[in-house]
Structures are given as structure tokens and as C-alpha cells.
């Protein structure tokens, strides 16, 4: 038997496969379509202080190799999340053999104070917090924090003081080097990193000569970003001892194993879930088969285990 347990910065996971924020709703919408016994954690979609409408339609577009979206972090707000979402998640998902599934709240704000207040209100209602400091399609907040290491360190440090939960920071990929941002998170007290967020992208309707998305630009996810994501995870792992929740183009076990060998502790399935809700389960099974085939007794042995 392969030991699938991993430790993501103090967040113990029964297996190394999670679902990525923004692609899995609030965690319970896939009941009946997903085998939650093969999911270590669910990351709920972004939560801020108040209900947020997101961007106008149209706000997503399929492209070769992935999806460009500008949802704009539409969400219910922290009070609805606490009063309705969390209890419903517990009722629908965390029962029987699924009782170990962890719930991670993705949080964002338009100011340091807003980040802090969301973290404070959530308290210990969830198992961990993921800070979105890098959303490329929101005109205020998130994305600005992920583009300056000093500002990033400030906001992470402030949230660190406001919560005792494991704190995971989701980093922007569109920077000259990921290293200063990784070190800023480490210095500020982050427990783990989440990477990568989507890459800034744009799609144009050449017949109408207008952008396809109402927001004009959005974020690219899916198979097309995977090699770039693997390289960034490799760079981050080389620069820091912080565990990494890796995502970006995980469609099969091979993609996840690449992330683990590059330095990730766990992986998250995102865009692939839209076309096949069973992806996370298939990735789980594929990781087990790989470990058995290569003689690894635990999945933790894969992290950073490149023969170079």
C-alpha cells in the first residue's frame, strides 16, 4: 500500500489531490459526479467581505489548449459563506469515508484591511486559507498585491497575524522571477504556496473586430499553461522550503507527477474538471499506480525527486 498522506504547511491531507479555487464552486456542487474519497482538499471559490457580482457577460471562452476566463471573482461574501456554504459542505461532503476532506477558503480583498477582516471573520470555520493575491481579471485588489514583493509581504504578514489557520498564498505567474515573491511569502509567515494562477490573456473576434470577453482580457488556464507552471514550481521549490500546492493544466496523472517531481507537495485539478468531473479521481489513481510501479512507499517521496 502506498502512503498518500502529505503535509501542506500544517494542513494534513489524506491524499495529495485537491481541487482548484474557481473551478469547483463551493465544494458540494459536484456531489454525485466526484469521488470525494480520492480528494484531499476542496478549495472554495473566492470569498471577500461582501457579495461580489464579478464581471459582465460574456466572461469565458474556450481556446486551443485551455480556457480564458474573466469571471471576476463572483462570490457570495463571507457571511453567506459561513452561514450557508460551510454547514452545507459538511452535510453534503464530509460524511462517512469522506470525513477527512479538507475545506480551504480562498480569500481576497481590495485592501490589506479587507484581507485581514475576511480572515478574522472566517476564524476556524475552515481548515486553511488560500490568499488570492494574483487574479489577473479583477480591476481592484488581488492582482496588485502579487506584483510587488514588498506589498505582498505586507499583506501576507497582516493576514498571518489575523489567523491561526494554515496560510497558503496563491502567486502570480506573470513576473520576471518568482523567487522574490516566494521569499516575501516565507518572510511574512506563509505556511505554503499555491501556484500558478492563470496567465493574462486576450481573445479577439476577428469578424467583429472586438474582444470576445466583456472584460476585454482574462486569464488563461488549462493544458497550455502546464509547462510554464512546472518550471515555476521548480524555481519556487529551489528557492524555499515552503510546501507547494501546484496547479496549471493537470488533466491526467502524468501532469500531477511532473509537478510533484518538480517540487510540489500536492496538486490541484482545475479547468479539467469542467470537461471531466472525474479527473481528480483518475489523477489520484494514476499517482498510486506510478508509486507502485516505481517502488515508492509514499507519495511524499516524489517531491523534488528529480534525478539531476
Secondary structure by P-SEA (a helix, b strand, c coil): ccccccccccccccccbbbbccccccccccccccccccccbbbccccccccccccccccccccccccccccccccccaaaaaacaaaaaaacccccccccbbbbbbbbcccaaaaaaaaaaacccccbbbbcccccccccccaaaaacaaaaaaaaaaaaaacccbbbbbbbcccccaaaaaaaaaaaccccccccccccccccccccccccccccbbbbbcccaaaaaaaaaaaaaaacccccccccccccaaaaaaaaaacccbbbbccccccccaaaaaaaaaaaaaaaaacccccccccccccc
